[in-house]
Amino acid sequence: MSSAPKTHLIRDTNDRAALDLMLSDGPVTKTRLGELVGLSKVTAGQLLTRLGDRGLVEVVGSQQGGRGPNAALYGVVPSAGYVAAVHIGPDRITASVADITGTVLATGSLDPHEASDPVAAVRGTVTAATRSAGITVSQLSCLSIGTPGMIDPRTGDIRFANDLPDWRAGVLEELRGSFRRPILIENDVNLAGLAEQSLGASHGVKDSVLAWIDRGLGLAVIVDGRLHRGVGGGAGEIGYLAVPGTSTPHGTDSPQHAAFQSLVSSEAMDTLARAFGLRGTGIECVRAAVDGDPDGEPFLDELARRLALGLAGICVVLDPELCVLAGEIGRTGGAALASRVQKAIAALGPNVPDVVPTEITGDPVLRGALQIGLDTARDEVFSHQG
């Protein structure tokens, strides 16, 4: 049997390892690359020549040494590929364009109501962002999209996206036909969870959940380091979770069963704030309480208790090491809300994870979409044999 296929496999594996290393650690010298990948200096040089001939690697500088000439530094060519990431919300569509190294080149947004249909809205936003980045849509290697709703794992279509009534079955195929590029669609909260795992509080944690507390509710579930979507793509739709009703703010019991959404949605928090005699919206009252307003303390305690009613059940089933509070409420509530939620969970069940606020700044959904888009684009660009 010929050893050629095995030789090609080893070569391709080493090539990809070298590219991933330069992406994660930055430019390296030939000698250092050989040490890290486990190759001789000669073989490392052949690898770099091969990648250079494919337009994937170039000399980006030099490293001063002791004696002799400076060693050349090699890095990934940024223009080897591009990816666009899109966050679709009810009031705004935002797109970012990045090169293959992950450097964001441009970001743009569009009111979704300015376009006649979802495909036109996405294309308009992406076209504007690529133009700002100085490239064309045809140069994209991949387009990744974050959206509310459940993603059907069989078709990739969006279901139950109540805030996006125009997003119908078949939109994914229409997008693929329009862009003629790999298209990825993922639930927005799942993307926020992936961003947190990669760059935020849950980095390095094998089992964690991210609770998205905003206009709506959602949960990203990470099990053994991998995102868990469920057989129908509906894992983490905690807004539908049936939980016991809370007591009224004044202590009068009102036992009832209600969906979790009805207890801690933005509308429910606004109502709760008024019940405590506070002025402003729920998010404004959370902010005031965190900033030290003593009148907001009881409101924050009650909000944490309501959150714990749903999250304690999640913790009993999944027993995660970490629970991250994200979305506008999670981010605004910060450590003050997180510590209260952890204490309230401890009063309800035996499994008590560390509860912390998100560490992701900016748009976590867009960052998560960019992450999965880059993974796909790099596979496509780096595996292409020139």
Contacts in CASP RR format, 6 or more apart in sequence:
PFRMAT RR
TARGET T0000
AUTHOR 0000-0000-0000
METHOD contacts of the structure
MODEL  1
MSSAPKTHLIRDTNDRAALDLMLSDGPVTKTRLGELVGLSKVTAGQLLTR
LGDRGLVEVVGSQQGGRGPNAALYGVVPSAGYVAAVHIGPDRITASVADI
TGTVLATGSLDPHEASDPVAAVRGTVTAATRSAGITVSQLSCLSIGTPGM
IDPRTGDIRFANDLPDWRAGVLEELRGSFRRPILIENDVNLAGLAEQSLG
ASHGVKDSVLAWIDRGLGLAVIVDGRLHRGVGGGAGEIGYLAVPGTSTPH
GTDSPQHAAFQSLVSSEAMDTLARAFGLRGTGIECVRAAVDGDPDGEPFL
DELARRLALGLAGICVVLDPELCVLAGEIGRTGGAALASRVQKAIAALGP
NVPDVVPTEITGDPVLRGALQIGLDTARDEVFSHQG
11 47 0 8 1.000
11 50 0 8 1.000
12 383 0 8 1.000
14 37 0 8 1.000
14 39 0 8 1.000
14 43 0 8 1.000
14 47 0 8 1.000
15 47 0 8 1.000
15 50 0 8 1.000
15 51 0 8 1.000
15 382 0 8 1.000
16 382 0 8 1.000
16 383 0 8 1.000
17 37 0 8 1.000
18 33 0 8 1.000
18 37 0 8 1.000
18 44 0 8 1.000
18 47 0 8 1.000
18 48 0 8 1.000
18 51 0 8 1.000
18 57 0 8 1.000
19 51 0 8 1.000
19 56 0 8 1.000
19 57 0 8 1.000
19 76 0 8 1.000
19 378 0 8 1.000
19 382 0 8 1.000
21 28 0 8 1.000
21 33 0 8 1.000
21 36 0 8 1.000
21 37 0 8 1.000
22 28 0 8 1.000
22 33 0 8 1.000
22 57 0 8 1.000
22 74 0 8 1.000
22 75 0 8 1.000
22 76 0 8 1.000
23 76 0 8 1.000
23 101 0 8 1.000
23 378 0 8 1.000
25 36 0 8 1.000
26 75 0 8 1.000
27 60 0 8 1.000
27 61 0 8 1.000
27 73 0 8 1.000
27 74 0 8 1.000
27 75 0 8 1.000
28 36 0 8 1.000
28 73 0 8 1.000
28 74 0 8 1.000
28 75 0 8 1.000
29 63 0 8 1.000
29 71 0 8 1.000
29 72 0 8 1.000
29 73 0 8 1.000
29 74 0 8 1.000
30 41 0 8 1.000
30 44 0 8 1.000
30 45 0 8 1.000
30 48 0 8 1.000
30 71 0 8 1.000
30 72 0 8 1.000
30 74 0 8 1.000
31 41 0 8 1.000
31 44 0 8 1.000
31 71 0 8 1.000
33 39 0 8 1.000
33 44 0 8 1.000
33 47 0 8 1.000
33 48 0 8 1.000
33 74 0 8 1.000
34 40 0 8 1.000
34 41 0 8 1.000
34 43 0 8 1.000
34 44 0 8 1.000
37 44 0 8 1.000
37 47 0 8 1.000
39 47 0 8 1.000
48 57 0 8 1.000
48 74 0 8 1.000
51 57 0 8 1.000
52 58 0 8 1.000
54 384 0 8 1.000
54 386 0 8 1.000
55 77 0 8 1.000
55 80 0 8 1.000
56 76 0 8 1.000
56 77 0 8 1.000
56 80 0 8 1.000
56 381 0 8 1.000
56 382 0 8 1.000
57 74 0 8 1.000
57 75 0 8 1.000
57 76 0 8 1.000
57 77 0 8 1.000
58 74 0 8 1.000
58 75 0 8 1.000
58 77 0 8 1.000
59 72 0 8 1.000
59 73 0 8 1.000
59 74 0 8 1.000
59 75 0 8 1.000
60 73 0 8 1.000
60 74 0 8 1.000
60 75 0 8 1.000
61 72 0 8 1.000
61 73 0 8 1.000
62 70 0 8 1.000
62 71 0 8 1.000
62 72 0 8 1.000
62 73 0 8 1.000
63 70 0 8 1.000
63 71 0 8 1.000
63 72 0 8 1.000
63 73 0 8 1.000
64 70 0 8 1.000
65 71 0 8 1.000
76 100 0 8 1.000
76 101 0 8 1.000
77 100 0 8 1.000
78 99 0 8 1.000
78 100 0 8 1.000
78 101 0 8 1.000
78 103 0 8 1.000
79 99 0 8 1.000
79 100 0 8 1.000
80 99 0 8 1.000
80 100 0 8 1.000
80 381 0 8 1.000
81 99 0 8 1.000
81 100 0 8 1.000
81 139 0 8 1.000
81 141 0 8 1.000
81 377 0 8 1.000
81 381 0 8 1.000
82 97 0 8 1.000
82 98 0 8 1.000
82 99 0 8 1.000
82 100 0 8 1.000
82 105 0 8 1.000
82 130 0 8 1.000
82 133 0 8 1.000
82 135 0 8 1.000
82 139 0 8 1.000
82 140 0 8 1.000
82 141 0 8 1.000
82 377 0 8 1.000
83 97 0 8 1.000
83 98 0 8 1.000
83 100 0 8 1.000
83 102 0 8 1.000
83 140 0 8 1.000
83 141 0 8 1.000
83 142 0 8 1.000
83 143 0 8 1.000
83 144 0 8 1.000
83 370 0 8 1.000
83 373 0 8 1.000
83 374 0 8 1.000
83 376 0 8 1.000
83 377 0 8 1.000
84 95 0 8 1.000
84 96 0 8 1.000
84 97 0 8 1.000
84 126 0 8 1.000
84 129 0 8 1.000
84 130 0 8 1.000
84 137 0 8 1.000
84 140 0 8 1.000
84 142 0 8 1.000
84 143 0 8 1.000
84 144 0 8 1.000
85 95 0 8 1.000
85 96 0 8 1.000
85 97 0 8 1.000
85 98 0 8 1.000
85 143 0 8 1.000
85 144 0 8 1.000
85 145 0 8 1.000
85 146 0 8 1.000
85 366 0 8 1.000
85 367 0 8 1.000
85 368 0 8 1.000
85 369 0 8 1.000
85 370 0 8 1.000
85 373 0 8 1.000
86 93 0 8 1.000
86 94 0 8 1.000
86 95 0 8 1.000
86 122 0 8 1.000
86 125 0 8 1.000
86 126 0 8 1.000
86 143 0 8 1.000
86 144 0 8 1.000
86 145 0 8 1.000
86 146 0 8 1.000
86 366 0 8 1.000
86 369 0 8 1.000
87 93 0 8 1.000
87 94 0 8 1.000
87 95 0 8 1.000
87 145 0 8 1.000
87 146 0 8 1.000
87 188 0 8 1.000
87 363 0 8 1.000
87 365 0 8 1.000
87 366 0 8 1.000
87 369 0 8 1.000
88 112 0 8 1.000
88 118 0 8 1.000
88 121 0 8 1.000
88 122 0 8 1.000
88 145 0 8 1.000
88 146 0 8 1.000
88 147 0 8 1.000
88 148 0 8 1.000
88 164 0 8 1.000
88 167 0 8 1.000
88 188 0 8 1.000
89 112 0 8 1.000
89 147 0 8 1.000
89 148 0 8 1.000
89 163 0 8 1.000
89 164 0 8 1.000
89 188 0 8 1.000
90 112 0 8 1.000
90 148 0 8 1.000
90 163 0 8 1.000
90 164 0 8 1.000
90 215 0 8 1.000
91 111 0 8 1.000
91 112 0 8 1.000
92 109 0 8 1.000
92 110 0 8 1.000
92 111 0 8 1.000
92 112 0 8 1.000
93 109 0 8 1.000
93 110 0 8 1.000
93 111 0 8 1.000
93 112 0 8 1.000
93 121 0 8 1.000
93 122 0 8 1.000
93 125 0 8 1.000
94 107 0 8 1.000
94 108 0 8 1.000
94 109 0 8 1.000
94 125 0 8 1.000
94 363 0 8 1.000
94 366 0 8 1.000
95 107 0 8 1.000
95 108 0 8 1.000
95 109 0 8 1.000
95 122 0 8 1.000
95 125 0 8 1.000
95 126 0 8 1.000
95 128 0 8 1.000
95 129 0 8 1.000
96 104 0 8 1.000
96 106 0 8 1.000
96 107 0 8 1.000
96 108 0 8 1.000
96 129 0 8 1.000
96 366 0 8 1.000
96 370 0 8 1.000
97 104 0 8 1.000
97 105 0 8 1.000
97 106 0 8 1.000
97 107 0 8 1.000
97 126 0 8 1.000
97 129 0 8 1.000
97 130 0 8 1.000
97 132 0 8 1.000
97 133 0 8 1.000
97 135 0 8 1.000
97 140 0 8 1.000
98 104 0 8 1.000
98 105 0 8 1.000
98 370 0 8 1.000
98 374 0 8 1.000
99 105 0 8 1.000
100 141 0 8 1.000
100 374 0 8 1.000
100 377 0 8 1.000
100 378 0 8 1.000
100 381 0 8 1.000
102 370 0 8 1.000
102 374 0 8 1.000
104 370 0 8 1.000
105 132 0 8 1.000
105 133 0 8 1.000
105 134 0 8 1.000
105 135 0 8 1.000
106 129 0 8 1.000
106 130 0 8 1.000
106 132 0 8 1.000
106 133 0 8 1.000
106 134 0 8 1.000
107 129 0 8 1.000
107 132 0 8 1.000
107 366 0 8 1.000
108 125 0 8 1.000
108 128 0 8 1.000
108 129 0 8 1.000
108 132 0 8 1.000
109 125 0 8 1.000
110 121 0 8 1.000
110 124 0 8 1.000
110 125 0 8 1.000
110 128 0 8 1.000
112 118 0 8 1.000
112 121 0 8 1.000
112 164 0 8 1.000
112 166 0 8 1.000
114 121 0 8 1.000
115 121 0 8 1.000
115 124 0 8 1.000
117 166 0 8 1.000
118 164 0 8 1.000
118 166 0 8 1.000
118 167 0 8 1.000
118 168 0 8 1.000
118 171 0 8 1.000
118 174 0 8 1.000
119 171 0 8 1.000
119 174 0 8 1.000
119 175 0 8 1.000
119 178 0 8 1.000
122 145 0 8 1.000
122 175 0 8 1.000
123 137 0 8 1.000
123 178 0 8 1.000
123 179 0 8 1.000
126 137 0 8 1.000
126 140 0 8 1.000
126 143 0 8 1.000
126 179 0 8 1.000
127 137 0 8 1.000
130 136 0 8 1.000
130 137 0 8 1.000
130 139 0 8 1.000
130 140 0 8 1.000
137 179 0 8 1.000
140 179 0 8 1.000
140 181 0 8 1.000
141 181 0 8 1.000
141 182 0 8 1.000
141 376 0 8 1.000
141 377 0 8 1.000
141 380 0 8 1.000
141 381 0 8 1.000
142 181 0 8 1.000
142 182 0 8 1.000
142 183 0 8 1.000
142 184 0 8 1.000
142 373 0 8 1.000
142 374 0 8 1.000
142 376 0 8 1.000
142 377 0 8 1.000
142 380 0 8 1.000
143 175 0 8 1.000
143 179 0 8 1.000
143 181 0 8 1.000
143 182 0 8 1.000
143 183 0 8 1.000
143 184 0 8 1.000
143 373 0 8 1.000
144 183 0 8 1.000
144 184 0 8 1.000
144 185 0 8 1.000
144 186 0 8 1.000
144 369 0 8 1.000
144 370 0 8 1.000
144 372 0 8 1.000
144 373 0 8 1.000
144 376 0 8 1.000
145 175 0 8 1.000
145 183 0 8 1.000
145 184 0 8 1.000
145 185 0 8 1.000
145 186 0 8 1.000
145 369 0 8 1.000
146 185 0 8 1.000
146 186 0 8 1.000
146 187 0 8 1.000
146 188 0 8 1.000
146 191 0 8 1.000
146 365 0 8 1.000
146 369 0 8 1.000
147 158 0 8 1.000
147 161 0 8 1.000
147 164 0 8 1.000
147 167 0 8 1.000
147 185 0 8 1.000
147 186 0 8 1.000
147 187 0 8 1.000
147 188 0 8 1.000
148 161 0 8 1.000
148 162 0 8 1.000
148 163 0 8 1.000
148 164 0 8 1.000
148 187 0 8 1.000
148 188 0 8 1.000
149 158 0 8 1.000
149 159 0 8 1.000
149 160 0 8 1.000
149 161 0 8 1.000
149 162 0 8 1.000
149 164 0 8 1.000
149 187 0 8 1.000
149 188 0 8 1.000
149 237 0 8 1.000
150 158 0 8 1.000
150 159 0 8 1.000
150 160 0 8 1.000
150 161 0 8 1.000
150 187 0 8 1.000
150 232 0 8 1.000
150 233 0 8 1.000
150 234 0 8 1.000
150 237 0 8 1.000
151 157 0 8 1.000
151 158 0 8 1.000
151 159 0 8 1.000
151 185 0 8 1.000
151 186 0 8 1.000
151 187 0 8 1.000
151 229 0 8 1.000
151 233 0 8 1.000
152 158 0 8 1.000
152 159 0 8 1.000
152 232 0 8 1.000
152 233 0 8 1.000
153 229 0 8 1.000
153 230 0 8 1.000
153 231 0 8 1.000
153 232 0 8 1.000
153 233 0 8 1.000
155 169 0 8 1.000
155 170 0 8 1.000
155 172 0 8 1.000
156 172 0 8 1.000
156 185 0 8 1.000
157 169 0 8 1.000
157 170 0 8 1.000
157 171 0 8 1.000
157 172 0 8 1.000
157 185 0 8 1.000
158 164 0 8 1.000
158 167 0 8 1.000
158 171 0 8 1.000
158 172 0 8 1.000
158 185 0 8 1.000
160 237 0 8 1.000
161 167 0 8 1.000
163 215 0 8 1.000
172 183 0 8 1.000
172 185 0 8 1.000
175 183 0 8 1.000
176 183 0 8 1.000
182 376 0 8 1.000
182 380 0 8 1.000
184 369 0 8 1.000
184 372 0 8 1.000
184 373 0 8 1.000
184 376 0 8 1.000
186 369 0 8 1.000
186 372 0 8 1.000
187 229 0 8 1.000
187 233 0 8 1.000
187 234 0 8 1.000
188 212 0 8 1.000
188 365 0 8 1.000
189 210 0 8 1.000
189 212 0 8 1.000
189 218 0 8 1.000
189 219 0 8 1.000
189 220 0 8 1.000
189 236 0 8 1.000
189 365 0 8 1.000
190 220 0 8 1.000
190 227 0 8 1.000
190 229 0 8 1.000
191 364 0 8 1.000
191 365 0 8 1.000
191 367 0 8 1.000
191 368 0 8 1.000
191 369 0 8 1.000
191 371 0 8 1.000
191 372 0 8 1.000
192 210 0 8 1.000
192 212 0 8 1.000
192 220 0 8 1.000
192 326 0 8 1.000
192 327 0 8 1.000
192 358 0 8 1.000
192 360 0 8 1.000
192 364 0 8 1.000
192 365 0 8 1.000
192 368 0 8 1.000
193 202 0 8 1.000
193 210 0 8 1.000
193 220 0 8 1.000
193 222 0 8 1.000
193 227 0 8 1.000
193 324 0 8 1.000
193 326 0 8 1.000
193 364 0 8 1.000
193 368 0 8 1.000
194 220 0 8 1.000
194 227 0 8 1.000
194 368 0 8 1.000
194 371 0 8 1.000
194 372 0 8 1.000
195 360 0 8 1.000
195 364 0 8 1.000
195 365 0 8 1.000
195 367 0 8 1.000
195 368 0 8 1.000
195 371 0 8 1.000
196 202 0 8 1.000
196 203 0 8 1.000
196 208 0 8 1.000
196 210 0 8 1.000
196 220 0 8 1.000
196 324 0 8 1.000
196 326 0 8 1.000
196 358 0 8 1.000
196 359 0 8 1.000
196 360 0 8 1.000
196 364 0 8 1.000
197 203 0 8 1.000
197 204 0 8 1.000
197 205 0 8 1.000
197 208 0 8 1.000
197 222 0 8 1.000
197 225 0 8 1.000
198 368 0 8 1.000
198 371 0 8 1.000
199 359 0 8 1.000
199 360 0 8 1.000
199 367 0 8 1.000
200 358 0 8 1.000
200 359 0 8 1.000
200 360 0 8 1.000
201 322 0 8 1.000
201 324 0 8 1.000
201 356 0 8 1.000
201 357 0 8 1.000
201 358 0 8 1.000
201 359 0 8 1.000
202 208 0 8 1.000
202 210 0 8 1.000
202 222 0 8 1.000
202 322 0 8 1.000
202 324 0 8 1.000
205 222 0 8 1.000
205 225 0 8 1.000
205 321 0 8 1.000
205 322 0 8 1.000
206 222 0 8 1.000
206 223 0 8 1.000
206 224 0 8 1.000
206 225 0 8 1.000
206 321 0 8 1.000
207 222 0 8 1.000
207 223 0 8 1.000
207 224 0 8 1.000
207 225 0 8 1.000
207 318 0 8 1.000
207 319 0 8 1.000
207 320 0 8 1.000
207 321 0 8 1.000
207 322 0 8 1.000
208 222 0 8 1.000
208 320 0 8 1.000
208 321 0 8 1.000
208 322 0 8 1.000
208 323 0 8 1.000
208 324 0 8 1.000
208 353 0 8 1.000
209 219 0 8 1.000
209 220 0 8 1.000
209 221 0 8 1.000
209 222 0 8 1.000
209 311 0 8 1.000
209 314 0 8 1.000
209 318 0 8 1.000
209 320 0 8 1.000
209 322 0 8 1.000
209 323 0 8 1.000
209 324 0 8 1.000
209 353 0 8 1.000
210 219 0 8 1.000
210 220 0 8 1.000
210 222 0 8 1.000
210 323 0 8 1.000
210 324 0 8 1.000
210 326 0 8 1.000
210 358 0 8 1.000
211 217 0 8 1.000
211 218 0 8 1.000
211 219 0 8 1.000
211 238 0 8 1.000
211 307 0 8 1.000
211 311 0 8 1.000
211 323 0 8 1.000
211 324 0 8 1.000
211 325 0 8 1.000
211 326 0 8 1.000
211 330 0 8 1.000
212 218 0 8 1.000
212 219 0 8 1.000
212 220 0 8 1.000
212 326 0 8 1.000
212 327 0 8 1.000
213 264 0 8 1.000
213 307 0 8 1.000
213 325 0 8 1.000
213 326 0 8 1.000
213 327 0 8 1.000
213 328 0 8 1.000
213 329 0 8 1.000
213 330 0 8 1.000
214 266 0 8 1.000
214 327 0 8 1.000
214 328 0 8 1.000
214 329 0 8 1.000
215 265 0 8 1.000
215 266 0 8 1.000
215 328 0 8 1.000
216 239 0 8 1.000
216 261 0 8 1.000
216 265 0 8 1.000
216 266 0 8 1.000
217 238 0 8 1.000
217 239 0 8 1.000
217 260 0 8 1.000
217 261 0 8 1.000
217 264 0 8 1.000
217 265 0 8 1.000
218 236 0 8 1.000
218 237 0 8 1.000
218 238 0 8 1.000
218 239 0 8 1.000
219 235 0 8 1.000
219 236 0 8 1.000
219 237 0 8 1.000
219 238 0 8 1.000
219 314 0 8 1.000
220 227 0 8 1.000
220 236 0 8 1.000
221 227 0 8 1.000
221 228 0 8 1.000
221 235 0 8 1.000
221 236 0 8 1.000
221 318 0 8 1.000
222 228 0 8 1.000
222 320 0 8 1.000
223 318 0 8 1.000
228 235 0 8 1.000
229 235 0 8 1.000
238 260 0 8 1.000
238 310 0 8 1.000
238 314 0 8 1.000
239 259 0 8 1.000
239 260 0 8 1.000
239 261 0 8 1.000
240 259 0 8 1.000
240 260 0 8 1.000
240 261 0 8 1.000
241 259 0 8 1.000
241 260 0 8 1.000
241 310 0 8 1.000
242 257 0 8 1.000
242 258 0 8 1.000
242 259 0 8 1.000
242 260 0 8 1.000
243 257 0 8 1.000
243 258 0 8 1.000
243 259 0 8 1.000
243 260 0 8 1.000
243 263 0 8 1.000
243 309 0 8 1.000
243 310 0 8 1.000
244 255 0 8 1.000
244 256 0 8 1.000
244 257 0 8 1.000
244 309 0 8 1.000
245 254 0 8 1.000
245 255 0 8 1.000
245 256 0 8 1.000
245 257 0 8 1.000
245 258 0 8 1.000
245 263 0 8 1.000
245 309 0 8 1.000
246 254 0 8 1.000
246 263 0 8 1.000
246 302 0 8 1.000
246 305 0 8 1.000
246 306 0 8 1.000
246 309 0 8 1.000
247 253 0 8 1.000
247 254 0 8 1.000
248 254 0 8 1.000
248 275 0 8 1.000
249 272 0 8 1.000
249 275 0 8 1.000
249 276 0 8 1.000
249 298 0 8 1.000
249 299 0 8 1.000
249 302 0 8 1.000
250 275 0 8 1.000
260 309 0 8 1.000
260 310 0 8 1.000
261 268 0 8 1.000
262 268 0 8 1.000
263 306 0 8 1.000
263 309 0 8 1.000
264 303 0 8 1.000
264 306 0 8 1.000
264 307 0 8 1.000
264 329 0 8 1.000
266 281 0 8 1.000
266 282 0 8 1.000
266 283 0 8 1.000
266 329 0 8 1.000
268 306 0 8 1.000
269 281 0 8 1.000
269 282 0 8 1.000
269 283 0 8 1.000
269 285 0 8 1.000
269 286 0 8 1.000
269 303 0 8 1.000
269 329 0 8 1.000
270 280 0 8 1.000
270 281 0 8 1.000
270 282 0 8 1.000
272 282 0 8 1.000
272 299 0 8 1.000
272 302 0 8 1.000
272 303 0 8 1.000
272 306 0 8 1.000
273 279 0 8 1.000
273 280 0 8 1.000
273 281 0 8 1.000
273 282 0 8 1.000
273 284 0 8 1.000
273 285 0 8 1.000
273 299 0 8 1.000
276 285 0 8 1.000
276 295 0 8 1.000
276 296 0 8 1.000
276 298 0 8 1.000
276 299 0 8 1.000
276 302 0 8 1.000
277 295 0 8 1.000
278 285 0 8 1.000
278 288 0 8 1.000
278 295 0 8 1.000
278 296 0 8 1.000
278 299 0 8 1.000
279 285 0 8 1.000
283 328 0 8 1.000
283 329 0 8 1.000
283 332 0 8 1.000
285 296 0 8 1.000
285 299 0 8 1.000
286 299 0 8 1.000
286 300 0 8 1.000
286 303 0 8 1.000
286 329 0 8 1.000
286 332 0 8 1.000
286 333 0 8 1.000
286 337 0 8 1.000
287 332 0 8 1.000
287 333 0 8 1.000
288 295 0 8 1.000
288 296 0 8 1.000
289 296 0 8 1.000
289 297 0 8 1.000
289 299 0 8 1.000
289 300 0 8 1.000
289 336 0 8 1.000
290 300 0 8 1.000
290 332 0 8 1.000
290 333 0 8 1.000
290 334 0 8 1.000
290 336 0 8 1.000
290 337 0 8 1.000
300 333 0 8 1.000
300 336 0 8 1.000
300 337 0 8 1.000
300 340 0 8 1.000
301 340 0 8 1.000
303 329 0 8 1.000
303 337 0 8 1.000
303 340 0 8 1.000
304 337 0 8 1.000
304 340 0 8 1.000
304 341 0 8 1.000
304 343 0 8 1.000
304 344 0 8 1.000
305 340 0 8 1.000
305 344 0 8 1.000
307 325 0 8 1.000
307 337 0 8 1.000
307 341 0 8 1.000
307 344 0 8 1.000
308 341 0 8 1.000
308 344 0 8 1.000
308 345 0 8 1.000
308 347 0 8 1.000
308 348 0 8 1.000
309 348 0 8 1.000
311 323 0 8 1.000
311 341 0 8 1.000
311 345 0 8 1.000
311 355 0 8 1.000
312 344 0 8 1.000
312 345 0 8 1.000
312 348 0 8 1.000
312 349 0 8 1.000
313 348 0 8 1.000
313 349 0 8 1.000
314 320 0 8 1.000
314 323 0 8 1.000
315 323 0 8 1.000
315 345 0 8 1.000
315 349 0 8 1.000
315 351 0 8 1.000
315 352 0 8 1.000
315 353 0 8 1.000
316 349 0 8 1.000
316 350 0 8 1.000
316 351 0 8 1.000
319 351 0 8 1.000
319 353 0 8 1.000
320 353 0 8 1.000
321 353 0 8 1.000
321 354 0 8 1.000
322 353 0 8 1.000
322 354 0 8 1.000
322 355 0 8 1.000
322 356 0 8 1.000
323 341 0 8 1.000
323 342 0 8 1.000
323 345 0 8 1.000
323 353 0 8 1.000
323 354 0 8 1.000
323 355 0 8 1.000
323 356 0 8 1.000
324 355 0 8 1.000
324 356 0 8 1.000
324 357 0 8 1.000
324 358 0 8 1.000
325 331 0 8 1.000
325 333 0 8 1.000
325 334 0 8 1.000
325 337 0 8 1.000
325 338 0 8 1.000
325 341 0 8 1.000
325 355 0 8 1.000
325 356 0 8 1.000
325 357 0 8 1.000
325 358 0 8 1.000
326 357 0 8 1.000
326 358 0 8 1.000
326 360 0 8 1.000
326 364 0 8 1.000
327 358 0 8 1.000
327 364 0 8 1.000
329 337 0 8 1.000
330 337 0 8 1.000
330 338 0 8 1.000
330 357 0 8 1.000
330 358 0 8 1.000
331 357 0 8 1.000
331 358 0 8 1.000
333 357 0 8 1.000
334 357 0 8 1.000
335 356 0 8 1.000
335 357 0 8 1.000
337 357 0 8 1.000
338 355 0 8 1.000
338 356 0 8 1.000
338 357 0 8 1.000
339 355 0 8 1.000
341 355 0 8 1.000
342 352 0 8 1.000
342 353 0 8 1.000
342 354 0 8 1.000
342 355 0 8 1.000
345 352 0 8 1.000
345 353 0 8 1.000
345 355 0 8 1.000
346 352 0 8 1.000
358 364 0 8 1.000
360 367 0 8 1.000
END
